[in-house]
């Protein structure tokens, strides 16, 4: 089955660093946004493609989010491409970056395990002003997808949320900035 080279990039789990560090990143971003707009009107043709996309989304979502740089477009596409969640409302946590939180840019990756959120809030997302654990009761209507098999295997149990549909997000605990030499792009 033939896909666009950019969609193949996702499905084959290729690297994003060279694209994000390229002097042509603005051109790449335009191409990727165009792809995501097309994906909204062109859902996966079968469950195998959707499951593969779901796995690769959990592996690389922070890079894809940085590359697209348009959370609304990203969430609109995810409603079409991720396997639909079918269950009740769930209490979920997120290890977020304080700078992104203050800029209203809360990510889509949430977990039912506060300790997993703590790992991200105190590690990869503790750059700039630091990290924070967020908590919400996610209505079923806000949950795009439940955990992929890969996310379960890693013990992260990552749900993908449409943060535009959350009623309330509570700030549970802040973490001091970490001295890791990482960018602030981690989802």
C-alpha positions as CSV (number, residue, x, y, z in Angstrom):
1,X,0.0,0.0,0.0
2,X,1.3,3.4,-1.0
3,X,1.3,6.4,1.4
4,X,2.7,9.9,1.1
5,X,6.4,10.1,2.1
6,X,5.5,12.1,5.2
7,X,2.9,9.6,6.4
8,X,5.4,6.8,5.8
9,X,7.8,8.8,8.0
10,X,5.4,8.4,10.8
11,X,4.3,4.8,10.1
12,X,7.9,3.6,9.8
13,X,9.0,5.4,13.0
14,X,11.7,7.5,11.4
15,X,13.7,10.2,13.2
16,X,12.4,13.8,13.6
17,X,15.6,15.5,14.9
18,X,17.0,16.2,11.4
19,X,13.8,17.9,10.3
20,X,13.4,19.9,13.5
21,X,17.0,21.1,13.4
22,X,17.0,21.8,9.6
23,X,17.4,25.4,8.5
24,X,14.3,24.6,6.3
25,X,12.1,23.7,9.3
26,X,9.5,26.4,8.4
27,X,9.1,24.7,4.9
28,X,8.9,21.3,6.5
29,X,6.3,22.6,9.0
30,X,4.2,23.9,6.1
31,X,4.4,20.5,4.3
32,X,3.5,18.5,7.5
33,X,0.6,20.8,8.3
34,X,-0.7,20.3,4.7
35,X,-0.4,16.5,5.3
36,X,-2.4,16.7,8.5
37,X,-5.1,18.7,6.9
38,X,-5.4,16.0,4.2
39,X,-5.4,13.2,6.9
40,X,-8.5,14.8,8.5
41,X,-10.5,14.0,5.4
42,X,-8.8,10.8,4.6
43,X,-9.0,8.3,7.5
44,X,-6.8,5.2,7.7
45,X,-8.0,2.5,5.2
46,X,-7.8,-0.3,7.8
47,X,-7.3,-1.2,11.4
48,X,-3.7,-2.3,10.9
49,X,-2.7,1.2,9.7
50,X,-4.6,2.9,12.5
51,X,-2.9,0.6,15.1
52,X,0.5,1.3,13.6
53,X,-0.2,5.0,13.7
54,X,-1.4,4.7,17.3
55,X,1.9,3.1,18.3
56,X,4.1,5.6,16.4
57,X,2.0,8.4,17.9
58,X,2.9,7.2,21.4
59,X,6.6,6.8,20.5
60,X,7.0,10.2,18.8
61,X,4.1,12.5,19.7
62,X,6.3,15.2,21.3
63,X,8.3,15.5,18.1
64,X,5.2,15.5,15.9
65,X,3.6,18.1,18.0
66,X,6.7,20.3,17.8
67,X,6.9,19.9,14.1
68,X,3.2,20.7,13.4
69,X,3.2,23.5,16.0
70,X,-0.6,23.8,15.8
71,X,-2.4,21.9,18.6
72,X,-5.9,22.4,17.2
73,X,-4.9,20.9,13.8
74,X,-3.1,18.1,15.6
75,X,-6.1,17.2,17.8
76,X,-8.5,17.4,14.8
77,X,-6.4,14.9,12.9
78,X,-6.0,12.6,15.9
79,X,-9.8,12.3,16.1
80,X,-9.7,10.7,12.6
81,X,-6.6,8.7,12.8
82,X,-6.5,7.2,16.3
83,X,-8.7,4.2,17.4
84,X,-11.7,5.7,19.1
85,X,-11.9,5.4,22.9
86,X,-15.1,3.7,24.1
87,X,-15.5,3.9,27.9
88,X,-16.4,6.0,30.9
89,X,-14.9,9.3,32.1
90,X,-11.5,8.7,33.7
91,X,-9.3,10.5,36.3
92,X,-6.0,11.3,34.5
93,X,-2.7,13.0,35.2
94,X,-0.2,14.8,33.1
95,X,3.5,15.7,33.7
96,X,3.6,19.1,32.0
97,X,6.1,21.9,31.6
98,X,5.1,25.0,33.6
99,X,6.0,27.4,30.7
100,X,3.7,25.5,28.3
101,X,0.9,25.4,30.9
102,X,1.2,29.1,31.5
103,X,1.0,29.6,27.7
104,X,-2.2,27.5,27.5
105,X,-0.4,24.7,25.6
106,X,-1.3,21.6,27.6
107,X,-0.3,18.4,25.8
108,X,-2.5,15.6,24.7
109,X,-0.7,12.7,26.5
110,X,-2.3,11.8,29.9
111,X,-2.1,8.8,32.2
112,X,-4.1,7.2,34.9
113,X,-0.9,6.8,37.0
114,X,0.2,9.8,39.0
115,X,3.7,8.3,39.4
116,X,4.1,8.3,35.6
117,X,3.0,11.9,35.4
118,X,5.5,12.6,38.2
119,X,8.3,11.1,36.2
120,X,7.7,13.4,33.2
121,X,7.0,16.5,35.4
122,X,10.2,16.0,37.3
123,X,12.3,14.9,34.3
124,X,11.8,15.7,30.6
125,X,9.3,18.4,31.2
126,X,11.1,20.1,34.1
127,X,12.9,22.6,31.9
128,X,12.5,26.4,31.9
129,X,10.4,27.2,35.0
130,X,10.1,23.5,35.8
131,X,7.5,20.8,35.6
132,X,4.0,20.3,37.1
133,X,1.6,17.4,37.7
134,X,-1.9,18.2,36.3
135,X,-5.0,16.2,37.2
136,X,-8.4,16.1,35.5
137,X,-11.5,14.1,35.3
138,X,-11.6,13.5,31.5
139,X,-15.1,13.1,30.2
140,X,-15.4,10.3,27.7
141,X,-16.1,12.9,25.1
142,X,-12.6,14.4,25.5
143,X,-10.7,11.1,25.2
144,X,-9.6,10.6,21.7
145,X,-7.9,7.2,22.3
146,X,-6.9,4.9,25.1
147,X,-3.5,3.4,25.6
148,X,-1.8,1.6,22.7
149,X,-0.3,-1.8,23.2
150,X,3.1,-0.1,23.2
151,X,2.1,2.4,25.9
152,X,0.8,-0.5,28.0
153,X,4.0,-2.4,27.5
154,X,6.0,0.6,28.7
155,X,3.7,0.9,31.7
156,X,2.7,4.5,30.8
157,X,-0.9,3.7,30.0
158,X,-1.2,6.9,27.9
159,X,-4.5,8.3,26.9
160,X,-4.7,10.9,24.1
161,X,-7.0,13.8,25.1
162,X,-8.6,16.7,23.3
163,X,-7.7,19.3,25.9
164,X,-10.2,21.7,24.3
165,X,-12.9,19.5,25.8
166,X,-11.7,19.3,29.4
167,X,-13.8,21.0,32.0
168,X,-11.2,21.5,34.7
169,X,-7.5,20.9,35.0
170,X,-6.1,21.0,38.6
171,X,-2.4,21.8,39.3
172,X,-1.3,19.2,41.8
173,X,2.4,19.6,42.4
174,X,5.3,21.7,40.9
175,X,8.8,20.5,40.3
176,X,11.9,22.7,40.3
177,X,13.7,23.2,37.0
178,X,16.0,20.3,36.0
179,X,19.4,21.0,34.6
180,X,19.0,18.6,31.7
181,X,20.2,19.9,28.4
182,X,16.9,19.2,26.6
183,X,14.6,21.4,24.5
184,X,11.1,22.2,25.7
185,X,9.5,20.1,23.0
186,X,8.6,17.0,25.0
187,X,5.0,16.1,24.9
